[in-house]
Amino acid sequence: MWGREMRAGLVFVLVSLLAGGAFREWKDAAARNAAQAPGVSADTPTDSVGGGGPLRRGREAGGRAFDRGPSLVPSRIDLDRATARELERLPGIGPGLAARILADRAERGPYGTPEALLRVKGIGPRTLERIRPYLSTPAGAADSGSPIAN
């Protein structure tokens, strides 16, 4: 009826389909778990394959060796008070860029707004948009006492 190659090909196709379905189910289960994780809001980018925690890129995704502390929740980092370790937890910010941010802040003074980060070499509009959800506005910016600002 069917030759040996035809049977081998059919087995390969069936195993491939089963493996693809199993992977899809595993990925969907991880995404469901991520949606139920405490401290992760709906607008927080998540890594559904890596266990559902907040998204980590580059060397961080590997885990233990590059653990930079607990994951961030959006609107948590004040640029004018952040340490190098806190800045490194932002997506796309490594030790070198964190050091440049701190050096710029020490040299030129506080940032005041997230847009002021654009003055740091290595931070462009795309990086700023990527980290903006994790930045808070300074406490004094909401109510400066000026009738013009309010």
C-alpha positions as CSV (number, residue, x, y, z in Angstrom):
1,M,0.0,0.0,0.0
2,W,2.3,2.9,1.2
3,G,6.0,2.7,1.0
4,R,8.4,3.1,3.9
5,E,9.2,6.8,3.0
6,M,5.5,7.7,2.8
7,R,4.9,6.2,6.3
8,A,7.9,8.0,7.7
9,G,6.7,11.3,6.2
10,L,3.2,10.8,7.6
11,V,4.7,10.1,11.1
12,F,6.8,13.2,10.8
13,V,3.9,15.4,9.9
14,L,1.7,14.0,12.7
15,V,4.4,14.4,15.3
16,S,5.1,18.0,14.2
17,L,1.4,18.8,14.4
18,L,1.2,17.4,17.9
19,A,4.3,19.2,19.1
20,G,3.0,22.5,17.7
21,G,-0.3,22.1,19.5
22,A,1.4,21.2,22.7
23,F,3.6,24.3,22.5
24,R,0.6,26.5,21.7
25,E,-1.2,25.1,24.8
26,W,1.8,25.7,27.0
27,K,2.2,29.2,25.8
28,D,-1.5,30.0,26.3
29,A,-1.3,28.6,29.9
30,A,1.7,30.8,30.6
31,A,-0.2,33.8,29.3
32,R,-3.2,33.0,31.6
33,N,-0.9,32.6,34.6
34,A,0.7,36.0,33.7
35,A,-2.7,37.7,33.7
36,Q,-3.3,36.4,37.2
37,A,0.1,37.3,38.7
38,P,0.0,39.9,41.5
39,G,1.7,43.2,40.8
40,V,1.3,42.9,37.0
41,S,-1.2,45.2,35.5
42,A,-2.9,44.8,32.1
43,D,-0.6,47.4,30.5
44,T,2.6,46.0,31.8
45,P,4.5,44.2,29.0
46,T,4.9,40.5,30.0
47,D,7.0,37.6,28.8
48,S,4.4,34.9,28.3
49,V,7.0,32.3,27.4
50,G,9.3,32.9,30.4
51,G,6.8,32.4,33.1
52,G,4.6,35.4,32.8
53,G,6.6,38.0,34.8
54,P,7.2,41.5,33.6
55,L,9.2,41.5,30.4
56,R,13.0,41.4,30.7
57,R,15.2,41.8,27.6
58,G,18.7,40.9,26.7
59,R,21.0,39.4,29.3
60,E,18.3,39.7,32.0
61,A,16.1,37.1,30.3
62,G,18.5,34.3,31.3
63,G,17.7,34.6,35.0
64,R,20.0,34.2,38.0
65,A,23.3,35.7,36.8
66,F,21.7,39.0,35.9
67,D,19.0,39.3,38.5
68,R,18.5,43.0,39.1
69,G,16.0,42.7,42.0
70,P,12.3,42.6,42.0
71,S,10.4,43.4,38.8
72,L,9.1,47.0,38.4
73,V,5.5,48.1,38.4
74,P,4.8,51.0,36.0
75,S,5.1,54.6,37.5
76,R,7.6,53.6,40.2
77,I,11.0,55.2,39.5
78,D,11.7,58.9,40.2
79,L,14.5,60.0,37.9
80,D,15.7,62.6,40.3
81,R,16.3,60.1,43.1
82,A,16.9,56.8,41.4
83,T,20.1,54.8,42.1
84,A,22.1,53.0,39.5
85,R,20.6,49.7,40.5
86,E,17.0,51.0,40.1
87,L,17.9,52.5,36.7
88,E,19.4,49.2,35.5
89,R,16.0,47.5,36.1
90,L,14.5,49.6,33.4
91,P,14.2,47.9,30.0
92,G,17.1,48.7,27.8
93,I,19.1,50.4,30.5
94,G,22.4,48.7,31.4
95,P,25.2,49.6,33.8
96,G,26.9,52.0,31.4
97,L,23.8,53.9,30.5
98,A,22.7,54.1,34.2
99,A,26.1,55.5,35.0
100,R,25.7,58.2,32.3
101,I,22.3,59.1,33.6
102,L,23.6,59.5,37.1
103,A,26.7,61.5,35.9
104,D,24.4,63.8,33.8
105,R,22.1,64.3,36.8
106,A,25.1,65.2,39.0
107,E,26.5,67.6,36.5
108,R,23.4,69.4,35.2
109,G,20.9,68.9,38.0
110,P,17.6,67.1,38.3
111,Y,15.6,66.0,35.3
112,G,12.1,67.2,36.3
113,T,10.4,65.5,33.3
114,P,11.1,62.2,31.5
115,E,11.8,64.2,28.3
116,A,14.9,65.6,30.0
117,L,16.5,62.2,29.7
118,L,17.0,62.9,26.0
119,R,20.0,65.0,26.9
120,V,21.9,61.8,27.9
121,K,24.0,60.1,25.2
122,G,22.4,56.8,24.4
123,I,18.8,57.7,25.1
124,G,16.7,58.6,22.1
125,P,13.0,58.8,21.6
126,R,12.5,55.1,21.2
127,T,14.3,54.3,24.5
128,L,12.4,57.0,26.2
129,E,9.0,55.6,25.0
130,R,10.1,52.1,26.2
131,I,10.9,53.3,29.7
132,R,8.2,56.0,30.1
133,P,5.6,53.6,31.8
134,Y,8.1,52.9,34.5
135,L,8.9,56.5,35.4
136,S,7.1,58.7,37.9
137,T,6.7,62.5,37.7
138,P,8.4,64.5,40.5
139,A,6.2,65.3,43.5
140,G,6.6,69.0,43.0
141,A,5.4,68.9,39.3
142,A,1.8,68.2,40.2
143,D,1.4,71.3,42.3
144,S,4.1,73.9,41.9
145,G,2.1,76.7,43.4
146,S,2.2,78.7,40.2
147,P,-1.2,79.9,38.9
148,I,0.2,79.5,35.4
149,A,1.2,75.9,35.9
150,N,-2.2,74.9,37.4
